[in-house]
Amino acid sequence: MSAPPAFPERTTWETIRLGLKGRCPRCGAGRVFKRYLKVADKCDACGLGLHGHDTGDGPVVPALLVLGAIVVGLAMYVEFTFEPPIWVHVVLWTPFVVLSTLGILPLLKGLSIALQHKFRSTEEAEKLGGQ
């Protein structure tokens, strides 16, 4: 019987990088998502079980807070500099908010899954609650 493959111990920064790329936090080769925001049951490359990683609404809160601050700041700048009618704000900021939210959510959800694996892996019972 062959020994299971050894995977490198990753630093927190390597884990963050893999999470932002949507890669498996253990091997770095497989994909975390099988569809847009649907987490894969397991990694195609190393077989890491990803089905237990639950991000919930965790990635949504920082995305909305950061994007909200950016949009409000930009909208105030546009309003006080150019004084456009309200429809210009609607036409300008609605697509920006929707597209930027859709762009940032996979990054933050992948990051959340990678950090869960690093600090509270659901596959290895002895790592629950810490390193």
N, C-alpha and C positions, 0 to 999 in steps of 0.2 A: 504494500500500500504506500502510495506516495504522500509526502508531507504537503499540507496546504501551502499555497504560495504566500511568501512573506511580502507584505506591503510596507512601504516606507512610513515612518512616523512623520507626519507633516506638521510644520509650524502653523501658527495661527494665520500668518500672512499668506502662506501657500493655500491654506484652506479657504480663506476669503477669496483669493484669486480664482480657485476652482469653482467656488460657489457662484461668483459673478459670471463665469463662463458657462454655467449650467452643466458642469462636468461632475462625474462621480467623485465624492470626497475621499474615497479610499484608493482607487486606482488612477484616477485622473483621465481615463480614456473613455469610459461610457457616458451616456447622456442621462441626466436626472429626469428630464421631461420626455414623455412619449407624445404629447400634444402641447399646445401653447402653454397652459398652466397645469396640465394634468401630470402628476408625479408618476413616474414609471414604478411598477411593482418591484423590479429589481434591475440592477445594472447589467447591461448586455455583455460587458467585458469581464467583470469579476464576480458577478452574482450577488453583490451587496443588496440586502433587502431594504428597499426604500419605502415600502408601503406603510411602515409605522411612523414615518416622519410627518408630523402634522404641523403645518405652519399657521393654520387658521387665518385670522385677519392680521397677523403680525406684520407682514410686509406692506399692507395697505395703509396703515397709520403713518409710518414715516414718509411713504410716497405722497400721501395727500398733504401732510404738513409741509414738506419741502416744496412740492409743486405749488401748493396754495400760497406760500410766502413769495415764491418767485412770480407767480401770476399776479398777485395783488400788487406787488412792487412795480412790475412792468405796466400793469393797467393804470396805476396811479401816475406813473411817469408819462404814459401816452395821454392820459386825460388832462393833466396839468400843462403839458407841453403843447399839444395840438388841439385840444378841446373838440374831439370828434363827436358826432351824434352816437347815441347808445347802440344803434344797429352795427356800427363799426366795431365796437367792443365785442358784441355777440359773434360777429363773423370772424373776428380776429382770435379771440381767446377760446371759443368752444373747440375748434379743431386742435388748437395747441394743447389744451388740457387733456382732451381725449387721447390724442396720439402720444403725448409724453407719458401719460399714465399707463397706457398699454405697453410702452417701451420700457418703463422702469420696473414694472411688476415682476417680469420673469427674472430680472437681475436680483431683486430683493428676495424673491421666493427661493431662488437657487442659493443665495447667500444664507438664508435662514436654514435651509436643509443641510448645507455643509457645516454650519456652526453647530447644529443639533448633533450631527454625526461626531464632530470633534469633542464636544463637551458633554453630550448626553445621548450616546448611541442607543438606539432602540433594538439593535441586533445583538449587542453584547450586554447581558444582564449585569455584569460586574462594573460597567461604566455608567450605569444609570445614576444621574444626579451629580456627576463630576467626572474628573479625568481618571 
